[in-house]
Amino acid sequence: MAKTRMPRDDNSQSIPVLRFRTGGAQALSISDTAARSNAFSGGTRVITLTTTVAAFFETGGSSVTATTSSNYIPAGIPFDMALGADLSDTDGYHTHISIILASGSGTAYISERE
């Protein structure tokens, strides 16, 4: 896998941003029952999560399940999160996200970053 390099500004300083992965978008219909994403592509280090309604989320392995005691995300606020400290740390690296609504019904949009 090629190393990702940060883009640089006019002063040759790194800009801390990762590009969106082509084909790395998911949309989950979410309700008061936890929904789980498909596995993220290998090499995905960061995801961006945006929901149309307030929700709770957890990242983890293939059996991760969010509850209403999980991490909170308000509606319409894009939130970037790392999936692990290092891609070589396979034990601590998260491969899925689970989301459950605070109330109502809506959609979660997940974008993989590389």
C-alpha positions as CSV (number, residue, x, y, z in Angstrom):
1,M,0.0,0.0,0.0
2,A,1.3,3.4,-0.9
3,K,1.9,5.9,1.9
4,T,-0.6,8.8,2.2
5,R,1.1,12.1,2.2
6,M,-0.6,15.3,3.5
7,P,-1.2,18.1,0.9
8,R,1.0,21.1,1.4
9,D,0.1,24.8,1.6
10,D,2.0,27.7,-0.2
11,N,4.6,27.7,2.6
12,S,5.2,23.9,2.1
13,Q,3.6,23.1,5.5
14,S,1.5,20.0,5.7
15,I,-2.3,20.4,5.8
16,P,-3.8,17.8,8.2
17,V,-6.5,16.3,6.0
18,L,-7.1,13.0,4.3
19,R,-8.8,12.5,1.0
20,F,-12.1,10.7,0.6
21,R,-11.7,7.1,-0.5
22,T,-13.3,6.4,-4.0
23,G,-16.1,3.9,-3.4
24,G,-15.8,4.3,0.3
25,A,-19.2,5.8,1.1
26,Q,-22.0,4.1,3.0
27,A,-25.5,5.2,3.9
28,L,-27.3,3.4,6.8
29,S,-31.0,3.7,7.6
30,I,-31.1,4.1,11.3
31,S,-33.8,3.7,13.9
32,D,-34.3,2.8,17.5
33,T,-32.6,-0.6,16.7
34,A,-28.8,-0.4,16.2
35,A,-27.6,-0.7,12.6
36,R,-24.0,-1.7,11.7
37,S,-22.0,-0.7,8.7
38,N,-20.2,-2.9,6.3
39,A,-16.6,-3.5,7.0
40,F,-14.4,-0.5,6.1
41,S,-11.9,-1.0,3.3
42,G,-8.4,-2.0,4.2
43,G,-6.2,1.0,4.8
44,T,-9.0,3.3,5.9
45,R,-7.7,5.3,8.8
46,V,-10.4,7.9,9.4
47,I,-14.1,8.0,8.7
48,T,-16.4,11.0,8.6
49,L,-19.9,10.4,10.1
50,T,-22.9,12.7,9.5
51,T,-26.4,11.9,10.6
52,T,-29.7,13.5,9.7
53,V,-31.0,13.1,13.3
54,A,-29.3,12.9,16.7
55,A,-27.8,9.5,17.3
56,F,-25.4,7.4,19.3
57,F,-22.5,5.4,17.9
58,E,-19.7,3.0,18.7
59,T,-16.8,1.8,16.5
60,G,-15.3,-1.6,16.8
61,G,-15.1,-5.0,15.2
62,S,-17.7,-7.0,13.3
63,S,-20.0,-7.4,16.3
64,V,-20.0,-3.8,17.6
65,T,-23.4,-2.6,18.7
66,A,-24.4,0.9,19.7
67,T,-26.7,1.6,22.6
68,T,-28.2,4.8,23.9
69,S,-25.3,5.0,26.4
70,S,-22.8,5.1,23.5
71,N,-21.1,8.2,22.1
72,Y,-23.5,11.0,21.0
73,I,-23.5,12.8,17.7
74,P,-26.0,15.7,17.0
75,A,-27.8,15.9,13.6
76,G,-26.1,17.5,10.7
77,I,-22.6,17.9,12.2
78,P,-19.8,16.1,10.3
79,F,-17.6,14.3,12.7
80,D,-14.2,12.8,11.7
81,M,-12.8,9.9,13.8
82,A,-9.7,7.7,13.7
83,L,-10.2,4.0,13.6
84,G,-7.0,3.2,15.4
85,A,-3.7,4.6,16.2
86,D,-1.7,2.6,13.7
87,L,-2.8,0.3,10.8
88,S,-0.3,-2.3,12.0
89,D,-2.3,-2.6,15.3
90,T,-4.8,-5.1,14.1
91,D,-6.1,-5.8,17.7
92,G,-7.0,-2.2,18.4
93,Y,-8.0,-1.2,14.8
94,H,-11.8,-0.7,14.3
95,T,-13.4,-2.0,11.2
96,H,-17.2,-1.2,11.7
97,I,-19.5,1.4,13.1
98,S,-22.8,0.9,14.8
99,I,-25.4,3.6,15.1
100,I,-28.7,3.9,17.0
101,L,-31.1,6.9,17.0
102,A,-31.8,9.1,20.0
103,S,-35.4,9.4,18.6
104,G,-37.2,9.3,15.3
105,S,-35.8,7.8,12.1
106,G,-33.1,9.1,9.8
107,T,-29.9,8.3,7.8
108,A,-26.3,8.1,8.7
109,Y,-23.7,8.9,6.1
110,I,-20.2,7.4,6.5
111,S,-17.3,8.4,4.3
112,E,-14.0,6.5,4.5
113,R,-10.8,8.7,4.4
114,E,-7.3,7.6,3.4
